[in-house]
């Protein structure tokens, strides 16, 4: 379960709940509930936890089996947070690579996060279906089917589905951080 994995990584890094709370700006009681699977973090909160623990978000979904170089569409690792309209599917076999590739699906009108977020490295997004509004620093761009954008992850960014149809896109990030 998610909580067990977070607790294990926190313990491996010799962090108390209070230490993790300070790094994430989340409360120790909330983190305790997450670790006991009594509360499910938002994508924004899970990203803060992953950053504080020094692991990509998808690390919480990985098993310890040797990965195949092939990822079947019905065997993708998926991440969908409760009450979120965003689904992530890992397209690369695991996170032990120089880059991670994932597919995002965002319902019409929904956003990827509450406030623009940043991360190390670089990212390239290709829109497969729907329309995307991406806030990248002070600039905003609209991408349609087939359009792509390449940017430095350190620039705060936020995605929004602005069409009538579900937004479907591919994202490549280096180094792996999600």
C-alpha positions as CSV (number, residue, x, y, z in Angstrom):
1,X,0.0,0.0,0.0
2,X,1.0,3.6,-0.5
3,X,1.3,4.3,3.2
4,X,3.6,1.4,3.9
5,X,5.9,2.5,1.1
6,X,6.1,6.1,2.3
7,X,6.7,4.9,5.9
8,X,9.5,2.5,4.7
9,X,11.3,5.1,2.6
10,X,11.0,7.7,5.5
11,X,12.5,5.1,7.9
12,X,15.3,4.3,5.5
13,X,16.2,8.0,5.4
14,X,16.0,8.2,9.2
15,X,13.3,10.9,9.1
16,X,10.7,11.3,11.8
17,X,7.1,12.3,10.9
18,X,8.0,15.8,12.2
19,X,11.1,15.9,9.9
20,X,9.0,14.9,6.9
21,X,6.3,17.4,7.8
22,X,8.9,20.3,7.9
23,X,10.2,19.3,4.5
24,X,6.7,19.0,2.9
25,X,4.9,21.8,4.8
26,X,2.2,19.1,5.6
27,X,1.2,18.3,9.2
28,X,2.6,15.3,11.1
29,X,-0.9,14.1,11.8
30,X,-1.9,14.2,8.1
31,X,1.3,12.3,7.2
32,X,0.6,9.8,9.9
33,X,-2.9,9.2,8.4
34,X,-1.4,8.8,5.0
35,X,1.1,6.2,6.3
36,X,-1.7,4.3,7.9
37,X,-3.8,4.5,4.7
38,X,-6.5,6.5,6.5
39,X,-6.1,9.5,4.2
40,X,-5.1,9.7,0.6
41,X,-2.9,12.7,-0.4
42,X,-3.7,14.9,-3.4
43,X,-1.2,14.8,-6.3
44,X,0.3,18.1,-5.0
45,X,0.8,16.6,-1.5
46,X,2.1,13.3,-2.9
47,X,4.6,15.3,-5.1
48,X,5.8,17.2,-1.9
49,X,6.2,13.9,-0.1
50,X,8.1,12.3,-3.0
51,X,10.4,15.4,-3.4
52,X,11.1,15.4,0.4
53,X,12.0,11.7,0.2
54,X,14.0,12.1,-2.9
55,X,12.0,9.6,-5.1
56,X,9.7,10.0,-8.1
57,X,5.9,9.7,-7.4
58,X,5.7,6.6,-9.5
59,X,8.2,4.9,-7.1
60,X,5.3,4.4,-4.8
61,X,3.7,2.1,-7.3
62,X,6.7,0.1,-8.4
63,X,7.3,-3.5,-7.4
64,X,10.7,-5.2,-7.1
65,X,10.4,-7.5,-10.1
66,X,12.8,-7.3,-13.0
67,X,11.0,-5.1,-15.5
68,X,10.5,-6.2,-19.1
69,X,11.5,-3.6,-21.8
70,X,7.9,-3.9,-23.1
71,X,5.0,-2.2,-21.3
72,X,1.7,-3.6,-22.3
73,X,-1.2,-1.1,-22.4
74,X,-3.2,-3.2,-19.9
75,X,-0.2,-3.6,-17.6
76,X,0.8,0.1,-17.2
77,X,1.4,1.4,-13.7
78,X,-1.3,4.0,-13.1
79,X,-1.7,6.8,-10.6
80,X,-5.0,8.6,-10.1
81,X,-5.6,10.5,-6.9
82,X,-9.0,10.6,-5.2
83,X,-11.2,13.5,-6.3
84,X,-8.7,14.2,-9.1
85,X,-9.6,14.4,-12.8
86,X,-6.0,13.5,-13.8
87,X,-4.8,10.0,-14.6
88,X,-1.1,9.2,-15.1
89,X,0.1,5.9,-16.8
90,X,3.8,5.1,-16.8
91,X,4.9,4.1,-20.3
92,X,8.5,3.4,-19.5
93,X,9.2,0.0,-17.8
94,X,10.4,1.5,-14.5
95,X,12.1,4.6,-13.0
96,X,15.7,3.2,-13.1
97,X,16.4,5.0,-16.4
98,X,17.7,8.4,-17.5
99,X,14.2,9.5,-18.6
100,X,10.6,8.6,-17.7
101,X,7.8,8.5,-20.2
102,X,4.1,8.7,-19.2
103,X,0.7,9.3,-20.6
104,X,-1.6,11.8,-18.9
105,X,-5.4,12.0,-19.2
106,X,-7.1,15.1,-17.9
107,X,-10.9,15.6,-17.9
108,X,-12.3,18.7,-19.6
109,X,-11.9,21.8,-17.4
110,X,-9.6,20.0,-15.0
111,X,-6.0,21.1,-14.0
112,X,-2.9,19.1,-13.2
113,X,-2.2,20.8,-9.9
114,X,-3.6,23.7,-7.7
115,X,-0.5,25.9,-8.1
116,X,2.2,25.8,-10.8
117,X,4.9,23.4,-9.7
118,X,8.5,23.0,-10.8
119,X,11.0,20.1,-10.8
120,X,14.6,19.4,-11.9
121,X,15.5,18.6,-15.4
122,X,13.7,19.0,-18.7
123,X,10.2,18.0,-20.0
124,X,8.6,17.5,-23.4
125,X,4.9,17.1,-23.9
126,X,3.0,16.0,-27.0
127,X,-0.8,16.4,-27.2
128,X,-2.5,13.3,-28.6
129,X,-6.1,14.3,-28.1
130,X,-8.0,17.4,-26.9
131,X,-6.6,20.9,-26.1
132,X,-4.1,21.8,-23.4
133,X,-3.5,25.2,-21.8
134,X,-0.1,25.2,-20.2
135,X,1.0,28.0,-17.9
136,X,4.8,28.1,-18.1
137,X,6.2,30.8,-15.8
138,X,4.5,34.1,-16.8
139,X,3.5,32.7,-20.2
140,X,0.4,30.7,-21.3
141,X,0.2,28.5,-24.4
142,X,-2.6,26.6,-26.0
143,X,-1.6,23.3,-27.6
144,X,-3.9,21.3,-29.9
145,X,-3.7,17.7,-31.2
146,X,-0.2,17.0,-32.5
147,X,1.4,20.1,-30.9
148,X,4.4,19.7,-28.5
149,X,6.2,21.9,-26.0
150,X,9.7,21.5,-24.5
151,X,10.8,23.3,-21.4
152,X,13.0,23.3,-18.3
153,X,11.2,21.8,-15.4
154,X,12.6,24.4,-13.0
155,X,10.1,26.9,-14.6
156,X,6.8,26.5,-12.6
157,X,4.1,25.0,-14.8
158,X,0.5,23.9,-14.7
159,X,-1.6,22.1,-17.2
160,X,-5.3,22.5,-17.9
161,X,-7.7,20.7,-20.3
162,X,-9.5,23.4,-22.2
163,X,-11.5,21.5,-24.8
164,X,-14.8,19.6,-24.8
165,X,-12.9,16.3,-25.0
166,X,-10.6,14.6,-22.6
167,X,-7.0,15.8,-22.9
168,X,-4.6,13.0,-23.6
169,X,-0.8,13.7,-23.8
170,X,2.6,12.0,-23.6
171,X,5.2,13.5,-21.3
172,X,9.0,12.7,-21.3
173,X,10.9,13.9,-18.3
174,X,14.6,13.7,-17.6
175,X,15.8,12.9,-15.0
176,X,12.9,10.8,-13.8
177,X,11.1,12.7,-11.1
178,X,7.4,11.9,-11.2
